[in-house]
């Protein structure tokens, strides 16, 4: 059963997600001396990351962070680079006092996927922060998503709906400018996270939210896989929850 919470606005949503995640990180450090997390990017994560880096009583030097995805061929200087996004909004505010494994898909994405897969295989993930795409994708696992591969990171082809979302959010000047491939964390790897916190504001996500929660578990609606996870918290605002029964 997905723990679904409808909150008043993006600011409360972000603060709530950060508080839940921060507590999970503290507990992991208390129990085993370290924590491993997955952080996400995009417009849905602005408020969450702002609150997370300000959280009290976290020894970030004991935290290892991975991220979900990156465009193939994307230089870190590009405004749409997810490495750049996280460097500016997460790593730098923490003073670099965290172990971070960025996804670098500039030159050899297949080799980079293998490298990252080997690294993350050595870590038990305590909390995954993520969102849901307008096409119901989870990370860059666009429909129909691969629900079976056990590879932690894979090279994927982005569908047009996903690419239109990236353009619509202002990351690219045109659809043609949006890369057609990315390295993405796989569905199975995301599901290995002990806690998944999904921050999903805005009306444009409303149908995806309905498909994820009220439809069958189906690769055509990749985020529907959360129905099978034992500890997922889905944070919505009134707009993104507007089509729920």
N, C-alpha and C positions, 0 to 999 in steps of 0.2 A: 504494500500500500504506500503510495507516494504521499509524503507529508506536504500538502498543498496549502499555502498561506497567501491570502489576498491582502495586500498592504495598501496604504493610502496613496503613496506616490513613489517616485524613483529614489528619492533621498532616504525614505524610511526603508525601502527595499534594500538599498545598498548597505545601509547601516546594519540591518538585520542579518544579511548574508555574511558581512564581515565579522559580526559578533559571534555568530555560530561557528564560522571557520576558525576564528582566533581561539575560541575555547577548545576546539578539536586539536589545534596545534599545541596549545598548552598541555592538554592531557597527554598527547603523544610524547612530548618532551619529558613530562613528569614520569611517565611509565617506562620509557625506554631510552631516554636521554637524547632523542633526536626525533625529527618529523620530516616527512616527505610530502610535498603537495604538488598539485597541478594548478596553474593559473591560466586564465583565459584573457582574450582581448575583445575589442569591439565596443560599440556604443553602450551595450548592456552592462559593461563592467566598470565604467567610469567611477560611479559612486562607491561601488564595493571596494575597489582597490584603494581609493582615497581613504576610506575608513579602515581598511585592513592595515595599511602601513602606519596608521596612527594608533593601532591597538597597544594597550599597555601589557607589560609583563610577558613579552615574548622574546626569548633569546634567539634572535634570527640567525646567529652564527651556528645554531644547531639544526637549521632548516635547509633542506635541499628542495629546489623548485624546478619543475619541468613545465613546458607549455604545450598547448594542444596542436598548433599547426603553424605553417608558414608557406607563403607562395613560392613556387619554383621560379628561380631566376631573380628573386627579389633582393636587391641590395639593401643593406641595413640603413642606408641614408635616405631611402625612399619614404615619403610620408605615410604610406600604407604598410610599411614593414611592421610585423608583429614583434620582432626583436626590438625595434626602435620604440614601439609603443610600451613594451614592458620595461625597457631600460629607463625610459623617462618617467613612467608612472608607478613603477614598483621597485626596481633595483636601485636607482639613484636616490629616491627618498629614504631608503633603508641604509644609505651610505655604502652600498655594495657589500654589506655585512650578511651575506647569504650565499649559499652555493647554488648557482643557476646554470642549467644546461639548455642553452638556446638551440632552436632548430635553424640550421643554416642550409638553405636549399639553393644557394646561389649557383653552384657548379655541378655537383654530382648528387642529385636527390636520392637515388637508389642506395648509394653508399652511405649517405648521411642517415637515411632511415635505418639501415642496418646498425650503424654506430650507436644511434640513440636507443634503438631497441635493446642492445646489449647493456647499455648503461642503466636504463630504467628497470631492466629485469632484476637488478641487484637491490631494488628498493620496494618496500611495501608502502603503497600510497595511503596516507591517512585522510586527506581531504582533497577533493577535486572541485575547483570553482569553474563553472561553465555557463553557457547560455543555450538557447535553442534558436535556430535560424528560421527565417520566414518560410523556408521550404521544409521545415521540421528537421533540418540536419543537426547533428551532434558532432562538435568539432567540424571538420570539413568532410564528414561522411555524408555526402549527398545521397538522395534516393535514386535507385535502390541501394541501400547501404549493405556492406559486407558484414553480416552478423556472425560469421564463422571463423574468419582468420584469427589466429592467435598471435600474429606478428604485432608487436606493440606500436610500431610506426609504419605507415604505408604511404606510397605515392598514389594520389587519387586525381581524377579528372573532375573539375567543378562543373556543375550544370548551370544552365543559363539563369535560373531563378536565383541561385546563390551569387552569381557574378553580378546580377542586377541589384541585389541587396547591397553588395560592397560599393557599387557605384552610387546607389541611392543614399547611402550613409555619408557620402562625400569623400571617400578615400581615393577615388579615381575620377578623372574628368570625363570618361566615356566608357562604354561597355567594352570596346576594343582594347582599352588600356588595362583591363582586369586580366591577370594571368589565367590560363586555362587549367593549370595543374597546381597541386600543393602537396606538401608532406603533411599528413594528418595522423594524430593518435587514433588508433583503431577503436572500434566499439568495445571489443573484449577487454582492451587495456583500461579504458575508462571505467568499465564495470568492476574492475579489480579494486577500485578505490573504496576504502572503508565508508566514507561519507561523501556524497555528491551534493553540492549546493548549486542549484540552477537559478540564475537571476534572469528573469524574462519580463521586462516591461514593454509597453507600447501596443497599441491596437493592431499594428501590422503583424504582430506575432500571435494574434488571437486564434486564428484557424489552426496554426501549428500546435498551439497549446491544447486545443480541443482534440486534435488528432493524436497527440502524444498521450493524453490522459484517458480519453473516452473511446478511442478506436482500438482495434486489435493490435497486438504486437506484430509489426509488419515492416520489412525493410523499406517499403515505399514511404513510411513515416519513421525515419530512423530514431527520433527521440522517444518513440513509443517503447523502446527497450527499457526505459527507466521503470516501467511497470514491473520488471523482473528483479529490480535491485532492492536489497533489504533496507537500505538507509539513504533515501534520496529526499531532499527538501527542495520543493519547487516554490519559488517566491515570485508572485505576480502582483501587478497593479490592477485597478479596476478595468482598465482598457484591455490588457492582455487576457484577462479572465472573462471578458464580455460574452464569449460564445460558449462558455461552459454550461452544461445543463443544470 
